[in-house]
Amino acid sequence: MSSIYSSLLIALMATGVASAPSSLKARCTASAEWPGWSGIKHAFIFGDSYTTTGFNHTLAQPSPANPLGNPTYPGWTSSNGPNWVDYLTVKYNASQLQTYNLAVGGATVDSALVKPYLPTVLSVKQQVLDVFMPTYASSSSSPGGLQWTGRDTLFAFWIGINDVGNSYWQDDTADLNRRIFAVYADVVRALQRDAGARNFLFLNVPPVDRSPLTLGQGATAVAREAADIAAFNALTAELAANLTKSATEEGVNVWAYDVHALFTTVLDRPAAYKATAGYANTTAFCEAYQNGTPNLDTLDPGCGIPVNQYFWLNSLHPTYPMHDVVAEQVVAALEKGPNVF
């Protein structure tokens, strides 16, 4: 049984989904709507600061010569270099992939339920309903002559870090999470039913309870955030499973990638992956680096080691080697075929 399958199964069992064993299969079977990773020509990505590259949908659009559109590669990221979307598009792509990255730093699923750090931050709900739907849902009116189909397009979500981080200390996070996922599910169904999306990827929340931000708040904060992350991730797995159940006749393909397990592996053993083998510090960050550095391997003598040997760029965001591994492993999962049935 694959680690992704087993993690998803455990998460579903934790939420009380009694049919988990029959709704998941260890062997991957894709519908005709999945052409294989090499057949994917377009990607629409939604999320927060772990995902954003600063793309502005009103400016230059992705093209074969400029697959991420704007701004100039690698864009405005939180990783002090390329992030996982950059790597997905230009390093681990198997086709001439064009990526529309609608993620916004600080985003939550729904700003009305969990407020972002600024009121101007677009939630995932807004990214989908207010940006994607009027701009890209119809190929006939999409900017730049974009002609996407359900079969040649991947829709990916990496969200929840701010939902958890901005609310885990509340007394009734269970009720809040249920309301968050009601919105999340509605947004995903809008893409599936109204726009014709067929291939979905969901990344869960990484162990940000191990970030310097949370560690600095003490053991109680760490424990409470870890518990809320587990609950949020179980609901993410349930959302993915419910999508396949409700849209089987439409040939929907779904991947649930356990980025929480991936981060845990790297934090515990950086040498597990080539890109992260150079990490020498996985618990702290250096203030001289926290707002970014001139080069990918800048060394400030006061920090002791170069910036790219720190896992954490600042109190919450990992440096680019971790993003390289995320993209590499996500593509490996995509190439194996959907893992949620």
C-alpha positions in Angstrom: 0.0 0.0 0.0 1.4 3.4 -1.0 2.2 6.0 1.7 -0.2 8.4 0.1 -3.0 5.8 0.1 -2.4 4.8 3.7 -2.2 8.5 4.9 -5.4 9.3 3.1 -7.1 6.2 4.5 -6.1 7.0 8.0 -7.4 10.6 7.6 -10.7 9.4 6.3 -11.2 6.9 9.1 -10.5 9.7 11.6 -13.4 11.7 10.1 -15.8 8.7 10.4 -16.2 8.0 6.7 -17.2 4.3 7.1 -16.8 3.6 3.4 -13.1 4.5 3.3 -11.9 1.0 2.3 -14.2 0.8 -0.7 -13.7 4.4 -1.7 -10.0 4.2 -2.1 -7.9 1.8 -4.1 -4.2 1.1 -3.9 -4.0 0.7 -7.7 -4.5 3.8 -9.7 -7.1 3.9 -12.5 -7.6 7.1 -14.4 -10.6 8.1 -16.5 -10.4 9.1 -20.1 -10.2 12.7 -18.9 -6.6 12.1 -17.7 -4.1 12.2 -20.6 -1.1 11.5 -18.3 1.2 14.2 -17.0 2.7 14.6 -20.4 -0.7 15.5 -21.8 -1.4 18.3 -19.4 -1.1 21.7 -21.2 -2.5 24.1 -18.7 -2.6 24.4 -14.9 -4.8 26.6 -12.7 -3.4 26.9 -9.2 -5.1 28.3 -6.0 -3.6 28.9 -2.6 -1.6 31.2 -0.3 2.0 32.4 0.2 3.4 28.9 -0.2 2.1 28.9 -3.7 1.8 32.5 -5.0 4.3 33.9 -7.6 2.5 37.3 -7.8 0.7 36.6 -11.0 -1.7 39.3 -12.1 -4.5 38.0 -14.4 -4.9 41.5 -16.0 -1.3 41.5 -17.3 0.8 39.3 -19.6 -0.7 35.8 -19.9 1.2 32.5 -19.9 2.5 31.5 -23.3 4.9 28.9 -24.6 7.8 31.4 -24.4 6.7 32.6 -20.9 4.8 29.8 -19.3 4.0 31.6 -16.0 3.0 34.9 -17.6 3.9 37.6 -15.2 6.0 38.7 -13.2 9.4 37.7 -14.4 10.4 34.2 -13.3 10.5 33.1 -10.5 8.1 35.8 -9.5 7.3 37.1 -6.0 7.6 34.0 -3.8 8.1 33.3 -0.1 10.9 30.8 -0.7 13.9 33.1 -1.6 13.8 31.6 -5.0 11.5 29.4 -7.1 8.6 27.8 -5.4 6.8 24.6 -6.1 4.6 26.1 -8.9 7.7 27.4 -10.6 9.4 24.0 -10.4 6.3 22.2 -11.5 6.1 24.4 -14.6 9.7 24.7 -15.8 11.6 21.9 -14.2 9.3 18.9 -13.7 6.9 19.6 -16.6 6.6 16.9 -19.2 4.9 19.2 -21.8 4.8 22.8 -22.8 2.9 23.6 -19.6 1.3 27.0 -19.2 0.4 27.8 -15.5 -2.1 30.4 -14.3 -1.2 30.9 -10.6 -4.1 32.7 -9.0 -2.8 32.1 -5.4 -2.5 35.1 -3.1 -0.2 35.4 0.0 -2.1 35.3 3.2 -5.2 33.6 1.7 -7.7 31.5 3.6 -10.5 29.5 2.1 -13.1 32.2 2.9 -12.2 35.6 4.4 -15.6 35.8 6.0 -14.8 32.7 8.1 -11.1 33.2 8.8 -9.8 36.7 8.3 -6.5 37.1 6.4 -3.8 39.5 7.6 -5.2 42.2 5.2 -8.7 42.7 4.0 -7.5 43.0 0.4 -6.2 39.5 0.3 -8.2 37.3 -2.0 -9.5 34.1 -0.5 -9.5 30.8 -2.4 -13.3 31.4 -2.8 -12.5 34.7 -4.5 -9.6 33.3 -6.5 -12.1 30.9 -8.0 -15.4 32.7 -8.2 -14.2 36.3 -8.7 -11.0 35.8 -10.8 -11.1 32.3 -12.5 -14.8 32.1 -13.3 -15.2 35.4 -15.1 -11.8 35.4 -16.7 -10.9 31.8 -17.6 -14.0 29.6 -17.3 -15.0 30.1 -20.9 -12.3 29.4 -23.4 -14.1 31.5 -25.9 -13.5 34.7 -23.9 -10.3 33.8 -22.0 -7.4 36.4 -22.5 -4.5 35.6 -24.7 -6.6 33.2 -26.8 -6.4 30.5 -24.1 -8.1 27.3 -25.2 -8.2 24.9 -22.3 -10.2 21.7 -21.9 -11.0 19.6 -18.9 -8.8 16.8 -20.2 -5.7 18.9 -20.7 -5.8 21.0 -17.6 -4.9 20.4 -13.9 -6.6 22.3 -11.1 -4.5 22.4 -7.9 -5.2 23.6 -4.4 -2.8 24.2 -1.5 -4.7 25.9 1.2 -5.2 25.8 4.9 -2.0 27.1 6.5 -3.6 30.5 7.3 -7.0 29.0 8.1 -5.3 26.9 10.8 -2.7 29.5 11.9 -5.3 32.2 12.3 -7.8 30.1 14.3 -6.3 27.1 16.0 -6.4 28.8 19.4 -10.2 29.1 19.3 -12.3 26.9 21.4 -14.6 25.4 18.7 -12.4 24.8 15.7 -14.4 21.7 14.8 -17.5 23.8 13.9 -15.3 26.4 12.2 -13.6 23.7 10.1 -17.0 22.3 9.0 -18.1 25.7 7.8 -14.7 26.2 6.0 -15.1 22.9 4.2 -18.6 23.6 3.2 -17.3 26.6 1.3 -14.3 24.7 0.0 -16.5 22.0 -1.4 -18.8 24.5 -3.0 -15.9 26.2 -4.7 -14.5 22.9 -6.0 -17.9 21.8 -7.3 -18.3 25.1 -9.1 -15.1 24.3 -11.1 -16.3 20.8 -11.8 -19.9 21.5 -12.6 -19.9 25.0 -14.1 -16.4 25.2 -15.7 -15.8 21.6 -16.7 -12.7 20.9 -14.6 -11.9 17.2 -14.5 -8.4 16.8 -12.9 -7.9 17.9 -9.3 -4.9 18.0 -7.0 -5.2 18.7 -3.3 -2.2 19.3 -1.1 -2.8 19.2 2.7 -1.4 21.5 5.4 2.3 20.9 6.3 3.5 20.6 9.9 3.7 24.4 10.5 3.4 23.6 14.2 7.1 22.9 13.8 7.8 26.3 12.4 9.7 28.9 14.4 6.5 31.0 14.6 4.7 28.3 16.6 7.6 26.9 18.4 8.3 30.3 19.9 4.8 30.3 21.4 5.4 27.3 23.6 4.3 23.7 23.9 0.6 24.4 24.3 0.4 26.3 21.1 2.4 23.6 19.3 0.0 20.9 20.5 -3.1 22.9 19.7 -2.0 23.8 16.2 -0.8 20.2 15.5 -4.3 18.9 16.5 -6.0 21.5 14.3 -3.8 20.6 11.3 -4.7 16.9 11.7 -8.4 17.8 11.7 -8.0 20.1 8.7 -6.1 17.5 6.8 -8.7 14.8 7.5 -11.3 17.1 6.1 -9.2 17.7 3.0 -9.0 14.0 2.4 -12.8 13.7 2.9 -13.4 16.5 0.4 -11.2 14.7 -2.2 -13.1 11.4 -1.6 -16.5 13.0 -1.8 -15.6 14.7 -5.1 -14.9 11.4 -6.7 -18.1 9.9 -5.4 -20.3 12.8 -6.6 -18.7 13.1 -10.1 -17.8 9.6 -11.1 -20.0 9.7 -14.2 -18.1 12.8 -15.4 -14.7 11.1 -15.3 -13.2 13.3 -12.6 -9.7 12.3 -11.5 -8.5 13.3 -8.0 -5.1 13.3 -6.3 -4.6 14.0 -2.6 -0.9 14.6 -1.9 0.3 14.2 1.7 2.7 17.2 1.9 2.5 17.0 5.7 4.3 13.6 5.6 6.8 15.0 3.0 7.7 18.0 5.2 8.0 15.7 8.2 10.4 13.5 6.4 12.6 16.4 5.4 12.5 18.1 8.8 13.5 14.8 10.4 16.0 13.7 7.8 17.0 16.4 5.1 19.2 13.9 3.3 16.1 11.9 2.3 16.0 14.0 -0.9 18.8 15.3 -3.1 17.4 18.9 -3.2 17.2 19.2 0.6 20.3 17.3 1.5 22.1 20.6 2.1 19.9 21.7 4.9 21.9 22.2 8.1 19.3 23.9 10.2 15.7 22.8 10.3 14.4 24.4 13.4 15.4 28.1 13.3 15.9 31.0 10.9 18.3 33.9 10.6 16.9 37.4 10.8 19.4 38.7 8.3 17.8 36.4 5.7 14.1 36.6 6.6 13.1 39.2 4.0 15.0 37.6 1.2 18.6 37.7 0.0 20.4 38.9 -3.2 21.4 35.4 -4.2 20.0 31.9 -3.6 23.1 31.0 -1.5 23.9 34.3 0.2 26.1 33.9 3.3 25.9 36.4 6.1 28.7 35.7 8.5 26.3 36.4 11.4 24.1 33.6 10.3 26.8 31.0 10.3 25.6 29.2 7.1 24.2 30.3 3.7 20.5 31.0 3.4 19.8 27.9 1.4 21.1 25.7 4.2 18.3 26.9 6.4 14.9 25.0 6.0 13.1 28.1 7.3 13.6 31.4 5.5 11.7 33.2 8.2 9.3 32.2 11.0 6.8 30.4 8.7 8.1 29.9 5.1 10.5 27.2 3.9 13.3 28.0 1.5 13.3 26.9 -2.2 15.0 23.5 -1.8 11.8 22.2 0.0 9.7 23.6 -2.8 11.8 21.7 -5.3 11.1 18.5 -3.5 7.3 19.3 -3.3 7.1 19.7 -7.0 9.2 16.6 -7.7 7.1 14.4 -5.5 3.8 15.9 -6.7 4.7 15.1 -10.3 5.7 11.6 -9.3 2.2 11.1 -7.8 0.6 12.6 -10.9 2.5 10.2 -13.1 1.3 7.2 -11.2 -2.3 8.3 -11.7 -5.1 9.4 -9.4 -5.0 8.1 -5.9 -8.5 8.9 -4.7 -11.5 6.8 -5.8 
